[in-house]
Amino acid sequence: MHLTLRQLELFGTVAHHLSFTRAAEQLHLTQPAVSMQIKQLENSIGLPLFEQLGKKIYLTAAGKEVAHYARNIFQQLGEMEQVLEQLRGIQTGRLDISVATTANYFATRLLAEFNQRHRDITIKLDVTNREGLLRQLEHNEKDLVIMGRPPEQMDLIAEPFMDNPLVIIAAPNHPLVLKERIPLEQLQGEIFVVREQASGTRSAMERFFAARNITLNTGMEMTSNEAIKQAVEAGLGLGIVSIHTVERELHARHLVSLNVEEFPILRHWYVVYRQGKRLSPAAQTFREFILKRTGLSSKLNLGNMAGQCPDENNRHD
Ligand code: PGA
């Protein structure tokens, strides 16, 4: 089998977009040039990598395998480059990180501060929800990820660095605003505007109430914290969000945090990477910066901790 890295790169781009046209655009090539390279790759492998059903193209079983190995090969090449740079003593580098939608409220501030100190490090930031982050970790696509507690079944290192309390928010004229120590049962009569299923905030909220046998009345589902805040402010219901997302609104009294028993739900933010990953100098510097800057570090080796987490009640969530 004879294949080139260039062919694998072209293939990876087509597989990512599932479109020859978009891959060609991204690579500044013509579409026939991309198709020809893929054809040659298929010939040397001896199996088709894509199949066309209607107007769409899909990866074949062989295509999925090649995509998996191609990703690993490019990840390894990237790591090799970083390690060689380190050996050459080059201090510049790239930091490729991804943060949870909710973490973005403080992550950009942290990155700005980091950038002030390390002008030569180029930063690439991606913002997505918890499921997106887990997928990126699984595919080894990022140097580091900032998220809520990751699942224990994956082989990850997760270091907590900051609290992430979840609060219940209401419009200032909501009748519950004046109440003290609202019992959890009383929330069953309210409507909640919630995040999408793939969100970490949503799953933490569901775990919390399921453990207490309380069923919430969920109304609208939204993929952004901003949309939830607007909806709650407009009186569409109550919301459960990280305190980091509503600091300004609480201060300006556009929203109010309700005094509910057992609230806030106590969660933490973690800096997460795959076990055995060789962090690039830039990633290592950023990791140390976050842990020092926010001063709450204890390394959890999640791969070896399966089943040992003392509680599901969010004390260490
Ligand atoms: P999300 O983030 O709700 O924005 O997905 C937080 C998390 O990982 O817990």
Residues whose N, C-alpha, C, O or C-beta is under 5 A from the ligand:
A	BS01	PGA	A100 T101 T102 N129 R130 M147 G148 A198 S199 G200 T201 R202
